[in-house]
């Protein structure tokens, strides 16, 4: 078992949409637990899984490219094996054979988090125009807000799972998170030399 400390900061407005009843005047609220704004570990895990699918081939790992349970099973049948990404992140099936090798904590802010409310417009993709009555408001976390948490790798898989996890963390900084936010990740004491750059922020734009 290996514990890995991670920090995440957003470089653009960040909204982690909440499924709970409205807590502010905005139409879309960010996640709160006990009144504290945070990034759910499940949200980070989902983003990392998607990033791992993108990164797998670059590092010699296999990926089924699927996230929907029925499609995962079909893809593995076609491949003749369980892909490396699903071995690490888990998949449908008997828990003893399909459980995730990862535990990801909620990411909590280092400081109090002020939020702002911004207005968005819903677009009609067929017409390329705003939908009638499509204005809505979103509660957003301002850029350069710092969150921290921990990833526990339950099984190392002779180094395979650790490398795939590091590749996913690295890839996440090249994609989007939440509702389209740009983020970057910093990892404390990176155990693999090829990912040592994750110990530093990529961009020097936050105070």
C-alpha positions as CSV (number, residue, x, y, z in Angstrom):
1,X,0.0,0.0,0.0
2,X,1.3,3.5,-0.9
3,X,-0.1,6.8,0.1
4,X,0.4,9.7,-2.3
5,X,-0.2,13.3,-1.3
6,X,-1.7,15.5,-4.1
7,X,-2.6,19.1,-4.5
8,X,-4.9,20.6,-7.2
9,X,-5.4,24.2,-8.2
10,X,-7.6,25.6,-10.9
11,X,-6.3,28.0,-13.5
12,X,-9.8,29.0,-14.6
13,X,-13.2,29.2,-13.0
14,X,-14.1,25.9,-11.4
15,X,-17.5,24.5,-10.8
16,X,-18.1,21.0,-9.4
17,X,-21.8,20.7,-10.0
18,X,-23.7,19.4,-7.0
19,X,-26.7,17.0,-7.2
20,X,-28.0,18.3,-3.9
21,X,-30.8,20.9,-3.6
22,X,-29.8,24.5,-4.3
23,X,-27.8,26.1,-1.5
24,X,-27.3,29.5,-3.1
25,X,-29.2,31.7,-5.6
26,X,-27.3,30.2,-8.5
27,X,-28.9,27.6,-10.7
28,X,-25.8,25.3,-10.5
29,X,-24.0,25.1,-7.2
30,X,-20.6,23.7,-6.4
31,X,-20.3,20.8,-4.0
32,X,-20.5,21.4,-0.2
33,X,-20.3,18.9,2.6
34,X,-21.1,20.2,6.1
35,X,-21.0,23.7,4.6
36,X,-17.4,23.2,3.3
37,X,-16.7,23.5,-0.4
38,X,-14.6,20.6,-1.6
39,X,-13.8,18.4,-4.6
40,X,-15.3,14.9,-4.1
41,X,-12.8,12.1,-4.3
42,X,-15.2,10.4,-6.7
43,X,-15.0,13.3,-9.1
44,X,-11.2,13.3,-9.1
45,X,-11.2,9.5,-9.6
46,X,-13.6,9.8,-12.6
47,X,-11.4,12.5,-14.2
48,X,-8.3,10.4,-13.6
49,X,-9.9,7.3,-15.1
50,X,-10.7,9.3,-18.3
51,X,-7.1,10.7,-18.3
52,X,-5.7,7.2,-17.8
53,X,-7.6,6.0,-20.9
54,X,-6.0,8.9,-22.9
55,X,-2.6,8.2,-21.5
56,X,-2.5,4.4,-21.6
57,X,-1.2,3.9,-25.1
58,X,1.6,6.4,-24.7
59,X,3.1,4.3,-21.9
60,X,2.4,0.8,-23.2
61,X,-0.8,0.1,-21.2
62,X,-4.0,-1.3,-22.5
63,X,-7.3,0.6,-22.4
64,X,-10.8,-0.4,-23.4
65,X,-11.7,3.3,-23.7
66,X,-15.1,2.8,-22.0
67,X,-16.7,4.1,-18.8
68,X,-20.3,2.7,-19.1
69,X,-20.5,-0.7,-17.3
70,X,-22.2,-2.7,-20.2
71,X,-19.7,-1.3,-22.7
72,X,-16.8,-2.1,-20.5
73,X,-17.7,-5.8,-20.4
74,X,-18.2,-5.9,-24.1
75,X,-14.9,-4.2,-24.8
76,X,-13.0,-6.6,-22.5
77,X,-14.7,-9.6,-24.2
78,X,-13.5,-8.3,-27.6
79,X,-10.0,-7.7,-26.2
80,X,-9.9,-11.1,-24.6
81,X,-8.7,-9.7,-21.3
82,X,-9.4,-6.9,-18.7
83,X,-7.6,-3.7,-19.7
84,X,-4.9,-2.2,-17.5
85,X,-7.0,1.0,-16.8
86,X,-10.0,-1.1,-15.5
87,X,-7.6,-3.3,-13.4
88,X,-6.5,-0.1,-11.6
89,X,-9.8,1.8,-11.4
90,X,-12.2,-1.0,-11.1
91,X,-15.0,-2.4,-13.2
92,X,-18.4,-4.2,-13.0
93,X,-18.2,-7.8,-11.6
94,X,-17.4,-9.8,-8.5
95,X,-15.7,-7.4,-6.0
96,X,-12.8,-9.8,-5.3
97,X,-11.9,-9.6,-9.0
98,X,-13.1,-6.2,-10.1
99,X,-12.5,-3.8,-7.2
100,X,-10.5,-0.6,-7.6
101,X,-6.9,-0.5,-6.5
102,X,-7.4,3.1,-5.5
103,X,-8.9,5.1,-2.6
104,X,-9.1,8.8,-3.2
105,X,-10.0,11.2,-0.5
106,X,-12.0,14.4,-0.9
107,X,-9.9,17.3,-1.8
108,X,-10.2,20.1,0.7
109,X,-9.2,23.8,0.3
110,X,-6.2,25.0,2.1
111,X,-7.9,28.4,2.8
112,X,-11.5,29.6,2.9
113,X,-13.0,29.6,-0.5
114,X,-14.9,32.7,-1.8
115,X,-17.2,32.0,-4.7
116,X,-18.6,34.1,-7.5
117,X,-21.8,33.7,-9.6
118,X,-21.5,33.9,-13.3
119,X,-24.1,33.8,-16.0
120,X,-23.9,31.3,-18.8
121,X,-26.1,30.6,-21.9
122,X,-27.2,27.2,-23.1
123,X,-26.6,26.8,-26.9
124,X,-28.7,24.9,-29.4
125,X,-26.0,22.8,-31.2
126,X,-28.2,22.4,-34.4
127,X,-28.7,26.1,-34.9
128,X,-25.4,27.3,-33.3
129,X,-27.4,29.9,-31.4
130,X,-28.5,30.5,-27.8
131,X,-31.5,28.5,-26.7
132,X,-34.6,30.6,-26.0
133,X,-34.7,31.0,-22.2
134,X,-31.3,29.4,-22.0
135,X,-29.6,31.8,-19.5
136,X,-28.6,30.2,-16.2
137,X,-26.3,31.1,-13.3
138,X,-23.3,29.1,-12.0
139,X,-21.5,29.3,-8.7
140,X,-17.8,29.2,-9.5
141,X,-14.6,28.9,-7.5
142,X,-12.1,31.6,-8.6
143,X,-8.8,30.7,-10.2
144,X,-5.7,29.7,-8.2
145,X,-7.7,28.1,-5.4
146,X,-5.6,25.3,-3.8
147,X,-7.1,22.0,-2.8
148,X,-5.2,19.0,-1.2
149,X,-5.9,15.4,-0.5
150,X,-4.5,11.9,-0.7
151,X,-4.5,8.9,-3.1
152,X,-4.0,5.5,-1.6
153,X,-2.7,2.8,-4.0
154,X,-3.8,-0.5,-2.5
155,X,-1.8,-2.7,-4.8
156,X,1.4,-1.8,-6.7
157,X,1.1,-4.6,-9.3
158,X,4.9,-4.8,-9.5
159,X,5.1,-1.1,-10.4
160,X,2.5,-1.2,-13.2
161,X,-0.3,0.4,-11.3
162,X,1.9,3.1,-9.9
163,X,3.2,4.1,-13.3
164,X,-0.3,4.2,-14.8
165,X,-1.6,6.3,-11.9
166,X,1.3,8.8,-12.4
167,X,0.6,8.9,-16.1
168,X,-3.1,9.7,-15.4
169,X,-2.2,12.5,-13.0
170,X,0.2,13.9,-15.6
171,X,-2.5,13.7,-18.4
172,X,-5.2,15.3,-16.3
173,X,-3.3,18.6,-16.5
174,X,-3.8,18.5,-20.3
175,X,-7.6,18.1,-20.2
176,X,-10.5,19.6,-18.4
177,X,-12.0,19.1,-15.0
178,X,-15.4,19.7,-13.5
179,X,-17.4,21.9,-15.9
180,X,-14.6,22.5,-18.3
181,X,-12.0,24.0,-15.8
182,X,-8.3,24.0,-16.5
183,X,-6.4,22.5,-13.6
184,X,-2.9,21.4,-12.7
185,X,-1.7,18.8,-10.2
186,X,1.2,18.7,-7.9
187,X,2.4,15.4,-6.2
188,X,4.5,15.2,-3.1
189,X,7.5,12.9,-3.3
190,X,6.9,11.5,-6.7
191,X,8.3,7.9,-6.6
192,X,9.2,7.6,-10.4
193,X,11.9,9.6,-12.0
194,X,10.1,10.1,-15.3
195,X,7.3,11.9,-13.5
196,X,9.4,14.1,-11.2
197,X,8.1,17.2,-12.9
198,X,4.8,16.6,-11.1
199,X,6.5,17.8,-7.9
200,X,6.3,21.4,-9.3
201,X,3.5,23.4,-10.8
202,X,3.6,23.7,-14.6
203,X,2.6,27.3,-14.7
204,X,3.8,30.3,-12.7
205,X,0.7,32.3,-12.9
206,X,-0.8,32.1,-9.4
207,X,0.3,34.4,-6.5
